[in-house]
Amino acid sequence: MAGVAVLVLALLGGAGAWLYARNLNDDLARTDPFSELTGGRPAKQVDGALNILLVGSDSRDPDAPVDQKSQWRADTIIVMHIPADHKEAYLVSIPRDLYVPIPENAQAECGSGQHHKINAAFAFGGLPLAVKTVECVTDVRIDHVMAIDFAGFKEVTDALGGVDLKVERTITSIHKPYRTFTKGTNHMNGAEALDWIRQRKQFPDGDFARMRHQQEFLRALMDKAASSGTLSNPGKLNAFLQSVTKAVTVDEGFSVIDMALQFRNLRGENLTFVTSPNLGGQMVDGESVVVSDREKALAMYRAMSADTMADWVKANQPAGAGSEN
């Protein structure tokens, strides 16, 4: 949930709550996904710009094989690019079924492994291999990593008093208790929202609908958290911030205090959501996968490395698409 992470940092920076930020920083679970990476990483091209890899899994996903934790796949893969001026953020969703070569391990050379869906990298080699695979696919250097437990965002949503989400068609959830989501704007608590953003089989575009709903959920969370009702209520703000920190794990170099200072002016309207360019679903060796539009994707990732995403979005975002692509 990259956007929510940015919002936490922005709220802390805006409030100047440095002692509180330090406590949150100490409470965050830590991991070191970069120690296993050796040579061959993409070069850092622009000082001040940041690329943060968000990997989301769902420890309570009813579709997950709970007796085979090693077989879990990353539900969500997002590369968040923050330009050097720190005035906005671009969140690029990578389809979890994107068919890519996954290196044998985090030390292996790019292109050395077999093709799989990209979300398998997390299962095969944890965060180090996920970082390696994303860097190989994008040729973008990853500066920080945040692993998110989607299930934890039930508490995040409830801490805000729920969110309003747009439902484009009436559907029945495929998971117990088989909720009905009615077309129109729905106010959802944490359990309802988490259920909604898990749905994909009832939509013509399948997993792309799920990604779109996740993006809408992120924006709704940010709008609610940035509202005066949250900011002016210390208890509600504290519950929100505490619930977010419990749901994430970050790399050793991630500093809440530094990030809060740098991104204190970011808000929901400063976010642009993009989906990594692709050719849609295809059958490859009997498996349904998503195939990258390699030329367009590489052009976008080159813009990310060069810190010219604003130009790329302006040239490629459909007219009237606003801040969601």
Secondary structure, DSSP 8 states (H G I E B T S, - for coil): -HHHHHHHHHHHHHHT-HHHHHHHHHHSEEE-TTTT--S------STT-EEEEEEEE-TT-TTS-TT-GGG---SEEEEEEE-TT-S-EEEEE--TTBEEE--SSTTS-TT-S-EEETTHHHHHHHHHHHHHHHHHHH-----EEEEEEGGGHHHHHHHTT-EEEEESS-EE-SSTT--EE-SEEEEE-HHHHHHHTT--TTSTTTHHHHHHHHHHHHHHHHHHHTSHHHHT-HHHHHHHHHHHHHHEEEETT--HHHHHHHTTT--GGGEEEEE--EEEEEEETTEEEEEE-HHHHHHHHHHHHTT-HHHHHHHHS-TT-TTB-
